[in-house]
Amino acid sequence: MDGTLVDTEPYWIETEFAMAEKHGGTWSQEHALNLVGNDLLVSGAYIREHMGIDRTPAQIVDELLDGVVERVRRSVPWRPGARELLEHLTADGVPCALVTMSWQRFVEPILDRLPDGTFAAVVTGDMVEFGKPHPEPYLVAAQRLGVLPGDCLAIEDSNTGAKSAEAAGCLVLCVPNHVPILDGERRVFVDTLEGMKTGDLAALSAP
């Protein structure tokens, strides 16, 4: 979701810097980008260590979510072509799942802006035991869709997310955004989702 469907990474980064200022810690853009695509509690532990603040990872995550949810409720920063591609897939009867390491309470205000039934399954970071880059999130999503992971195309914007989808057996359409994505055997790359339709995705998956 973050960086692929919506570009909320700037919201997370703003909130991280605000947290550092509030609690007397230190932070950098480099540290912020190291968190892209990570499980939230892993990010919370990283922030505790590198920001140097006296908060538990869970407290850090709760404070981050408060700040980012507030920003999302004011404005949802859709990525170019992402919402339109979802509309094409829905119209063509292609079941879609949202697989994100964000927690459910952050996902809800974004789902509220999409038509009912856009996603046949939603997997959030607080629903799985192991977050990305572990394959569990994508394995759970495929199971809930009732399909094999090898029959799925995942769309990802980070190397962490691409690793997760690839390890699950999915083909990965990589759309780099804030961080680079490495080449991989089951990875194809595009610069943007703008103008893409169902047939374009089907062509990527064709043998």
C-alpha positions as CSV (number, residue, x, y, z in Angstrom):
1,M,0.0,0.0,0.0
2,D,2.5,2.6,1.2
3,G,4.5,3.8,-1.8
4,T,2.5,1.7,-4.3
5,L,-1.2,2.6,-3.9
6,V,-0.6,5.8,-1.9
7,D,2.5,7.8,-1.4
8,T,2.4,8.0,2.4
9,E,6.1,7.7,3.0
10,P,6.5,11.5,3.4
11,Y,3.8,11.3,6.1
12,W,5.7,8.6,8.0
13,I,9.0,10.6,7.7
14,E,7.4,13.8,8.8
15,T,5.9,12.0,11.8
16,E,9.3,10.4,12.7
17,F,11.1,13.7,12.7
18,A,8.3,15.2,14.8
19,M,8.7,12.3,17.3
20,A,12.4,12.9,17.5
21,E,11.9,16.6,18.3
22,K,9.1,15.8,20.8
23,H,11.2,13.2,22.8
24,G,14.6,14.8,22.4
25,G,16.0,12.2,19.9
26,T,18.0,12.5,16.7
27,W,16.9,11.3,13.3
28,S,18.0,11.4,9.6
29,Q,16.6,10.9,6.1
30,E,18.8,7.9,5.8
31,H,17.4,6.3,8.8
32,A,13.8,7.1,7.6
33,L,14.4,5.4,4.3
34,N,15.8,2.3,6.0
35,L,12.3,1.7,7.3
36,V,10.5,1.6,4.0
37,G,8.5,-1.6,3.6
38,N,9.4,-3.0,7.1
39,D,7.2,-4.6,9.7
40,L,6.0,-1.8,12.0
41,L,7.3,-3.3,15.2
42,V,10.7,-3.9,13.6
43,S,10.6,-0.2,12.6
44,G,9.7,0.7,16.2
45,A,12.7,-1.2,17.5
46,Y,14.9,0.5,14.9
47,I,13.6,3.9,15.9
48,R,14.1,3.2,19.6
49,E,17.8,2.3,19.0
50,H,18.7,4.9,16.4
51,M,16.6,7.8,17.5
52,G,17.7,7.2,21.1
53,I,14.3,7.8,22.8
54,D,12.9,6.1,25.9
55,R,9.8,4.6,24.3
56,T,9.0,0.9,23.7
57,P,8.6,-0.3,20.1
58,A,4.9,-0.6,20.6
59,Q,4.6,2.9,22.0
60,I,6.6,4.2,19.1
61,V,4.3,2.4,16.6
62,D,1.2,3.8,18.3
63,E,2.5,7.3,18.2
64,L,3.6,7.0,14.5
65,L,0.2,5.6,13.5
66,D,-1.6,8.5,15.3
67,G,0.4,11.0,13.3
68,V,0.1,9.3,10.0
69,V,-3.6,8.5,10.3
70,E,-4.3,12.2,11.1
71,R,-2.4,13.2,7.9
72,V,-4.2,10.6,5.7
73,R,-7.6,11.7,7.0
74,R,-6.8,15.2,5.7
75,S,-5.6,14.0,2.3
76,V,-4.9,10.7,0.6
77,P,-1.9,11.0,-1.7
78,W,-2.8,8.5,-4.4
79,R,0.1,7.2,-6.6
80,P,-0.2,7.9,-10.3
81,G,-2.4,5.3,-12.1
82,A,-2.8,3.1,-9.0
83,R,-6.5,3.8,-8.3
84,E,-7.4,3.7,-12.0
85,L,-5.7,0.3,-12.4
86,L,-7.7,-1.1,-9.4
87,E,-10.9,0.2,-11.1
88,H,-10.0,-1.7,-14.3
89,L,-9.1,-4.9,-12.4
90,T,-12.4,-4.7,-10.4
91,A,-14.4,-4.1,-13.6
92,D,-12.7,-7.1,-15.3
93,G,-13.5,-9.4,-12.3
94,V,-9.9,-9.9,-11.2
95,P,-9.7,-10.6,-7.4
96,C,-7.3,-8.3,-5.7
97,A,-5.7,-8.4,-2.2
98,L,-4.1,-5.6,-0.3
99,V,-0.9,-6.8,1.4
100,T,0.7,-4.1,3.7
101,M,2.8,-4.0,6.8
102,S,0.8,-1.0,8.0
103,W,-1.7,-1.9,10.7
104,Q,-5.5,-2.1,10.2
105,R,-6.3,1.2,11.8
106,F,-4.1,3.0,9.3
107,V,-5.5,1.1,6.3
108,E,-9.1,1.8,7.1
109,P,-9.3,5.5,6.2
110,I,-7.7,4.7,2.8
111,L,-10.1,1.8,2.1
112,D,-12.9,4.1,3.0
113,R,-12.0,6.2,-0.1
114,L,-12.3,3.2,-2.4
115,P,-15.4,1.5,-3.7
116,D,-16.7,-1.5,-1.7
117,G,-15.3,-4.7,-2.9
118,T,-12.2,-3.2,-4.4
119,F,-10.1,-5.8,-2.4
120,A,-11.4,-9.3,-1.9
121,A,-8.8,-9.7,0.9
122,V,-6.8,-7.4,3.1
123,V,-3.7,-8.5,5.0
124,T,-2.1,-6.0,7.4
125,G,1.0,-6.2,9.5
126,D,-0.9,-6.8,12.7
127,M,-2.6,-9.9,11.2
128,V,0.5,-11.9,10.5
129,E,3.2,-13.4,12.8
130,F,6.1,-12.6,10.4
131,G,6.1,-9.4,8.3
132,K,7.9,-8.6,5.0
133,P,10.5,-9.7,3.8
134,H,9.1,-13.0,5.1
135,P,6.7,-14.6,2.6
136,E,3.9,-15.1,5.1
137,P,1.9,-11.9,4.2
138,Y,1.7,-12.9,0.6
139,L,1.0,-16.6,1.4
140,V,-1.9,-15.5,3.6
141,A,-3.2,-13.2,0.9
142,A,-3.2,-15.9,-1.8
143,Q,-4.9,-18.4,0.5
144,R,-7.6,-15.8,1.3
145,L,-8.1,-15.3,-2.5
146,G,-8.3,-19.0,-3.0
147,V,-5.5,-19.1,-5.5
148,L,-1.9,-20.3,-5.7
149,P,0.9,-17.7,-5.0
150,G,2.4,-18.7,-8.3
151,D,-0.7,-17.5,-10.1
152,C,-0.5,-14.1,-8.4
153,L,1.2,-10.9,-9.6
154,A,2.3,-8.7,-6.7
155,I,2.9,-5.0,-7.2
156,E,5.7,-3.6,-4.9
157,D,7.7,-0.4,-4.4
158,S,10.4,-1.6,-2.1
159,N,13.1,-4.4,-2.1
160,T,11.7,-5.6,1.2
161,G,8.2,-6.1,-0.3
162,A,9.6,-7.6,-3.5
163,K,11.6,-10.2,-1.4
164,S,8.4,-11.1,0.5
165,A,6.3,-11.6,-2.7
166,E,9.1,-13.4,-4.6
167,A,9.7,-15.8,-1.6
168,A,6.0,-16.6,-1.6
169,G,6.2,-17.6,-5.3
170,C,4.6,-14.5,-6.9
171,L,5.7,-12.7,-10.0
172,V,6.6,-9.2,-8.8
173,L,5.9,-6.0,-10.8
174,C,8.3,-3.5,-9.3
175,V,7.5,0.2,-9.4
176,P,10.4,1.9,-7.5
177,N,9.5,5.0,-5.6
178,H,11.5,6.2,-2.6
179,V,14.1,3.4,-2.4
180,P,15.8,1.2,-5.1
181,I,14.7,-2.3,-5.9
182,L,17.3,-4.9,-6.9
183,D,16.9,-7.1,-10.0
184,G,15.5,-10.6,-9.4
185,E,14.5,-13.7,-11.3
186,R,10.8,-13.2,-10.7
187,R,10.8,-9.4,-10.9
188,V,9.8,-7.1,-13.8
189,F,10.1,-3.3,-13.7
190,V,8.1,-0.3,-14.8
191,D,8.5,3.4,-14.0
192,T,4.8,4.0,-13.3
193,L,1.4,2.4,-13.1
194,E,-0.1,5.3,-15.0
195,G,-2.1,4.1,-18.1
196,M,-1.8,0.5,-17.1
197,K,-4.9,-1.8,-17.5
198,T,-5.7,-5.4,-16.8
199,G,-4.3,-6.6,-20.2
200,D,-1.0,-5.0,-19.4
201,L,-0.6,-7.0,-16.3
202,A,-1.8,-10.2,-18.0
203,A,0.9,-9.6,-20.7
204,L,3.6,-9.5,-17.9
205,S,2.4,-12.8,-16.6
206,A,2.2,-14.6,-20.0
207,P,4.8,-17.3,-20.6
